Amino acid sequence: MIQTLFGSLEEPPKQGLLDRMKQAVSRTRESLEERVSDVLALTRAIDESALEDLEMSLIASDIGVNTASEILDSLRERAKRKQIENGEELKQLLKSELKSILDDQQRPPRSVTTPPEVILMVGVNGTGKTTTSGKLSAFFRAQNKSVLLCAADTFRAAAIEQLEVWSQRSGVELIKSRQGGDPSAVLFDALNAAKARGVDYLIVDTAGRLHTKDNLMAELDKMRRITQRFIPEAPHEVLLVLDATTGQNGLQQARLFTESAGVTGIVLTKLDGTAKGGIAIAIARELCLPVRYVGVGEKIDDLLPFDSNAFVDSLLEA
């Protein structure tokens, strides 16, 4: 190992998925573990009072009232049949229930035999949509895939500039136009370029003007139609970018986009900045959508493919 006055020149070893997930959900885990540990103290009987306290703990982590109630109904049935002997067993059953909810929706992305695979990134402004588009490009590039970015959020000059920076950082080309240009025209050019160049992925950053949602949804629908003219089965994915710190409020955004934009999966950003990471479970249960990726920091490689085992194990350590 080479040493300098400033320390070692060697980079620290990269963390595994579980370690990175644990770090990302540490605020949620600290809150949830503390509450659950109080409820599930090993010497405490598993009675109705304990189960009610557990339900409130789940709701506090933003798992949601409906989802928490369904989980506890299942656990109550087991408790009535005396299939839960102690707090530790109840904790393991809780982990199993959470994982089951997530796995029910974790269907694989559609298989694409002829590139490009077209991914529309949708969501309201401020959720990290443009940043996530850049990080996703870097994620695919790390797998030796070719990527083209499309700056179709032409209503914000900052979005075009920001995506240009991310395209440079991730080493991919960008198709853009001037601010105020027609987003569908930019998409048209990007689709032409993606097919001509034979790239593996075309990632399209779209606008997110919540205050003009009717126009926004009409524009998204137009972009979907244009994409299908080039590639009938496209877009292959419509990823809704949600800010985890908004918690249950984000579900309302998600419902709006799910109804109008044909969302196929969720990217949950800023997971490291909230104690309400249980929103991932509420999304899966209430929206019947898979969580595809989670944002766990600001660096270019801080976008992780979602893994239900790592997520649940990180929330409730054994």
C-alpha positions as CSV (number, residue, x, y, z in Angstrom):
1,M,0.0,0.0,0.0
2,I,1.5,3.4,-1.0
3,Q,1.3,6.0,1.8
4,T,1.5,9.8,1.4
5,L,1.5,12.6,3.9
6,F,-2.3,12.7,3.3
7,G,-2.8,8.9,3.8
8,S,-3.2,6.0,1.5
9,L,-3.6,6.4,-2.3
10,E,-5.6,3.2,-2.4
11,E,-9.3,3.6,-2.7
12,P,-11.4,2.0,0.0
13,P,-13.1,-1.3,-1.1
14,K,-16.5,-0.8,-2.6
15,Q,-19.4,-1.7,-0.3
16,G,-21.8,-4.5,-1.2
17,L,-25.4,-4.0,-2.0
18,L,-26.6,-4.9,1.6
19,D,-24.1,-2.6,3.2
20,R,-25.1,0.3,0.9
21,M,-28.8,-0.4,1.5
22,K,-28.2,-0.5,5.3
23,Q,-26.5,2.9,5.1
24,A,-29.2,4.3,2.9
25,V,-32.1,3.3,5.2
26,S,-30.2,4.0,8.5
27,R,-32.6,6.8,9.5
28,T,-35.7,4.6,8.9
29,R,-34.1,1.6,10.6
30,E,-33.1,3.6,13.7
31,S,-36.7,4.9,14.0
32,L,-38.4,1.6,13.2
33,E,-36.0,-0.7,15.1
34,E,-36.3,1.4,18.2
35,R,-40.1,1.2,18.1
36,V,-40.2,-2.4,17.1
37,S,-37.7,-3.4,19.7
38,D,-39.8,-1.8,22.4
39,V,-42.9,-3.6,21.1
40,L,-41.2,-7.0,20.6
41,A,-39.1,-7.2,23.7
42,L,-38.4,-10.9,24.1
43,T,-40.0,-11.2,27.5
44,R,-43.3,-9.5,26.4
45,A,-46.4,-11.5,25.6
46,I,-47.7,-11.2,22.0
47,D,-51.0,-9.8,22.9
48,E,-53.4,-7.3,21.2
49,S,-51.7,-4.4,22.9
50,A,-48.3,-5.4,21.5
51,L,-49.8,-5.8,18.0
52,E,-51.5,-2.4,18.1
53,D,-48.2,-0.8,19.1
54,L,-46.5,-2.6,16.2
55,E,-49.1,-1.3,13.8
56,M,-48.5,2.3,14.9
57,S,-44.8,1.7,14.5
58,L,-45.3,0.6,10.9
59,I,-47.5,3.6,10.1
60,A,-44.9,6.0,11.6
61,S,-42.4,4.6,9.0
62,D,-44.8,5.5,6.2
63,I,-45.8,2.0,5.3
64,G,-49.3,3.4,5.3
65,V,-52.5,2.7,7.2
66,N,-54.0,0.3,4.8
67,T,-50.9,-1.8,4.3
68,A,-50.0,-1.8,8.0
69,S,-53.6,-3.0,8.8
70,E,-53.3,-5.8,6.3
71,I,-49.9,-6.9,7.7
72,L,-51.2,-6.9,11.3
73,D,-54.4,-8.8,10.3
74,S,-52.2,-11.6,9.1
75,L,-50.1,-11.6,12.2
76,R,-53.1,-11.5,14.5
77,E,-54.4,-14.6,12.8
78,R,-51.2,-16.4,13.5
79,A,-51.2,-15.1,17.1
80,K,-54.7,-16.4,17.7
81,R,-53.6,-19.8,16.5
82,K,-50.7,-19.6,18.9
83,Q,-48.2,-19.8,16.0
84,I,-46.1,-17.0,17.4
85,E,-44.2,-17.9,20.5
86,N,-42.2,-14.7,21.2
87,G,-41.1,-11.3,20.0
88,E,-38.2,-12.6,17.9
89,E,-40.5,-14.9,16.0
90,L,-43.0,-12.1,15.4
91,K,-40.1,-10.0,14.1
92,Q,-39.2,-12.7,11.6
93,L,-42.8,-13.1,10.5
94,L,-43.0,-9.3,10.0
95,K,-40.0,-9.4,7.8
96,S,-41.6,-12.2,5.8
97,E,-44.8,-10.2,5.4
98,L,-42.9,-7.1,4.2
99,K,-40.8,-9.1,1.7
100,S,-43.9,-10.8,0.4
101,I,-45.6,-7.5,-0.4
102,L,-42.5,-6.3,-2.3
103,D,-41.9,-9.6,-4.1
104,D,-45.5,-9.7,-5.3
105,Q,-44.8,-6.7,-7.5
106,Q,-41.1,-7.3,-8.5
107,R,-41.9,-8.6,-12.0
108,P,-38.9,-8.4,-14.3
109,P,-38.7,-5.6,-16.9
110,R,-40.0,-6.5,-20.4
111,S,-37.4,-8.3,-22.4
112,V,-36.1,-6.3,-25.4
113,T,-34.7,-8.3,-28.2
114,T,-34.0,-5.5,-30.7
115,P,-32.4,-2.3,-29.3
116,P,-32.8,0.4,-28.4
117,E,-34.7,-0.1,-25.1
118,V,-36.6,3.2,-24.6
119,I,-37.1,4.4,-21.0
120,L,-39.2,7.4,-20.2
121,M,-38.4,9.1,-16.9
122,V,-41.5,10.9,-15.5
123,G,-42.3,12.7,-12.3
124,V,-42.8,16.2,-10.8
125,N,-40.1,18.7,-10.7
126,G,-37.8,18.4,-7.6
127,T,-37.9,14.7,-7.2
128,G,-34.4,14.2,-8.7
129,K,-35.7,13.0,-12.2
130,T,-33.0,14.6,-14.2
131,T,-30.2,13.5,-11.8
132,T,-31.6,10.0,-11.9
133,S,-31.6,10.0,-15.7
134,G,-27.9,10.7,-15.6
135,K,-27.2,8.1,-12.9
136,L,-29.2,5.5,-14.7
137,S,-27.0,6.2,-17.8
138,A,-23.9,5.6,-15.7
139,F,-25.4,2.4,-14.3
140,F,-25.9,1.0,-17.8
141,R,-22.5,2.2,-19.0
142,A,-20.9,0.4,-16.1
143,Q,-22.4,-2.8,-17.6
144,N,-20.7,-1.9,-21.0
145,K,-24.0,-0.9,-22.5
146,S,-24.3,2.0,-25.0
147,V,-26.7,4.8,-23.9
148,L,-28.2,7.9,-25.5
149,L,-29.8,10.6,-23.3
150,C,-32.6,12.8,-24.5
151,A,-33.3,16.2,-22.9
152,A,-37.0,16.3,-23.4
153,D,-37.6,18.6,-20.4
154,T,-37.4,21.7,-22.6
155,F,-39.4,23.9,-20.2
156,R,-36.5,24.3,-17.8
157,A,-33.2,25.6,-19.1
158,A,-31.6,24.2,-15.9
159,A,-32.8,20.7,-16.7
160,I,-31.1,20.7,-20.1
161,E,-27.9,22.1,-18.6
162,Q,-28.0,19.7,-15.7
163,L,-28.5,16.7,-18.0
164,E,-25.6,17.9,-20.2
165,V,-23.3,17.8,-17.2
166,W,-24.6,14.3,-16.3
167,S,-24.1,13.1,-19.9
168,Q,-20.4,14.2,-19.7
169,R,-19.9,12.6,-16.3
170,S,-21.4,9.3,-17.5
171,G,-19.7,9.4,-20.9
172,V,-22.9,9.2,-23.0
173,E,-24.1,11.4,-25.8
174,L,-27.0,13.8,-25.4
175,I,-29.7,14.9,-27.8
176,K,-31.1,18.3,-26.8
177,S,-32.7,21.5,-28.1
178,R,-33.1,25.0,-26.9
179,Q,-35.2,25.9,-23.9
180,G,-38.9,26.2,-24.9
181,G,-38.5,23.9,-27.8
182,D,-41.0,21.1,-28.6
183,P,-40.2,18.1,-26.4
184,S,-41.8,15.7,-28.9
185,A,-39.5,17.1,-31.6
186,V,-36.4,16.4,-29.4
187,L,-37.7,12.9,-28.8
188,F,-38.2,12.4,-32.5
189,D,-34.6,13.3,-33.2
190,A,-33.4,11.1,-30.3
191,L,-35.3,8.1,-31.5
192,N,-33.8,8.5,-35.0
193,A,-30.3,8.8,-33.6
194,A,-30.8,5.8,-31.2
195,K,-31.9,3.6,-34.0
196,A,-29.3,4.8,-36.5
197,R,-26.5,4.3,-33.9
198,G,-27.8,1.0,-32.6
199,V,-27.5,2.0,-29.0
200,D,-28.7,-0.3,-26.2
201,Y,-30.7,2.3,-24.2
202,L,-32.4,5.6,-24.9
203,I,-33.2,7.4,-21.7
204,V,-35.7,10.3,-22.0
205,D,-35.9,13.0,-19.3
206,T,-39.4,14.4,-19.5
207,A,-40.9,17.6,-18.0
208,G,-42.7,17.6,-14.6
209,R,-45.0,20.6,-14.4
210,L,-47.5,19.6,-11.7
211,H,-49.3,22.9,-11.8
212,T,-50.3,22.3,-15.4
213,K,-51.0,18.6,-15.0
214,D,-53.5,18.4,-17.9
215,N,-51.0,19.8,-20.4
216,L,-48.2,17.6,-18.9
217,M,-50.2,14.4,-19.2
218,A,-51.2,15.3,-22.8
219,E,-47.6,15.9,-23.6
220,L,-46.5,12.6,-22.1
221,D,-49.2,10.8,-24.0
222,K,-48.0,12.5,-27.3
223,M,-44.5,11.3,-26.5
224,R,-45.6,7.8,-26.0
225,R,-47.4,7.8,-29.3
226,I,-44.3,9.2,-31.2
227,T,-42.2,6.5,-29.5
228,Q,-44.5,3.8,-30.7
229,R,-44.3,5.0,-34.3
230,F,-40.6,4.2,-34.3
231,I,-40.8,1.1,-32.0
232,P,-44.3,-0.4,-31.7
233,E,-43.6,-2.1,-28.3
234,A,-41.9,1.0,-26.8
235,P,-41.6,2.7,-24.4
236,H,-40.3,-0.4,-22.7
237,E,-40.3,1.2,-19.3
238,V,-41.9,4.3,-17.9
239,L,-40.1,5.0,-14.6
240,L,-41.8,7.3,-12.2
241,V,-39.2,9.1,-10.0
242,L,-40.5,9.7,-6.5
243,D,-38.8,11.6,-3.6
244,A,-38.8,9.3,-0.6
245,T,-38.8,12.3,1.8
246,T,-42.3,13.2,0.7
247,G,-43.7,9.9,2.1
248,Q,-47.4,9.4,1.7
249,N,-47.7,12.6,-0.2
250,G,-45.7,11.0,-3.0
251,L,-48.4,8.4,-3.4
252,Q,-50.8,11.0,-4.7
253,Q,-48.3,12.0,-7.4
254,A,-47.8,8.4,-8.2
255,R,-51.5,7.8,-8.7
256,L,-51.8,10.7,-11.1
257,F,-48.9,9.5,-13.2
258,T,-49.9,5.9,-13.0
259,E,-53.3,6.7,-14.4
260,S,-52.1,8.9,-17.2
261,A,-48.6,8.0,-18.2
262,G,-48.6,4.1,-18.1
263,V,-46.0,3.9,-15.3
264,T,-44.3,0.5,-15.2
265,G,-41.9,1.0,-12.2
266,I,-40.7,3.4,-9.5
267,V,-37.4,5.0,-8.8
268,L,-37.3,6.0,-5.2
269,T,-34.8,8.9,-4.7
270,K,-33.3,10.5,-1.5
271,L,-33.9,7.3,0.5
272,D,-30.9,8.2,2.6
273,G,-32.5,11.4,3.7
274,T,-35.7,10.2,5.3
275,A,-36.9,8.1,8.3
276,K,-39.9,7.1,6.2
277,G,-38.4,4.5,3.9
278,G,-41.4,2.3,4.5
279,I,-43.0,4.2,1.6
280,A,-41.4,1.6,-0.7
281,I,-43.7,-1.0,0.8
282,A,-46.7,1.3,0.5
283,I,-45.9,1.9,-3.1
284,A,-45.7,-1.8,-3.9
285,R,-49.0,-2.6,-2.1
286,E,-51.2,0.3,-2.9
287,L,-50.0,1.1,-6.5
288,C,-49.2,-2.5,-7.5
289,L,-45.9,-1.3,-9.0
290,P,-42.4,-2.6,-8.6
291,V,-39.6,-0.4,-7.2
292,R,-36.9,-0.7,-9.8
293,Y,-34.1,1.5,-8.3
294,V,-33.4,3.5,-5.2
295,G,-31.3,6.7,-5.0
296,V,-29.0,6.5,-1.9
297,G,-26.8,9.5,-2.3
298,E,-25.4,12.3,-4.5
299,K,-22.5,10.4,-6.3
300,I,-22.9,9.1,-9.8
301,D,-23.0,5.5,-8.6
302,D,-25.5,6.1,-5.9
303,L,-28.3,4.5,-7.8
304,L,-28.9,0.9,-6.8
305,P,-31.1,-1.8,-8.3
306,F,-33.8,-2.5,-5.8
307,D,-33.5,-5.8,-3.9
308,S,-36.3,-6.8,-1.5
309,N,-34.1,-9.0,0.6
310,A,-31.5,-6.3,1.1
311,F,-34.1,-3.7,1.8
312,V,-36.1,-5.7,4.4
313,D,-32.9,-7.0,6.1
314,S,-31.7,-3.4,6.2
315,L,-34.9,-2.2,7.8
316,L,-35.2,-4.9,10.4
317,E,-31.8,-6.4,11.2
318,A,-31.8,-9.9,12.6
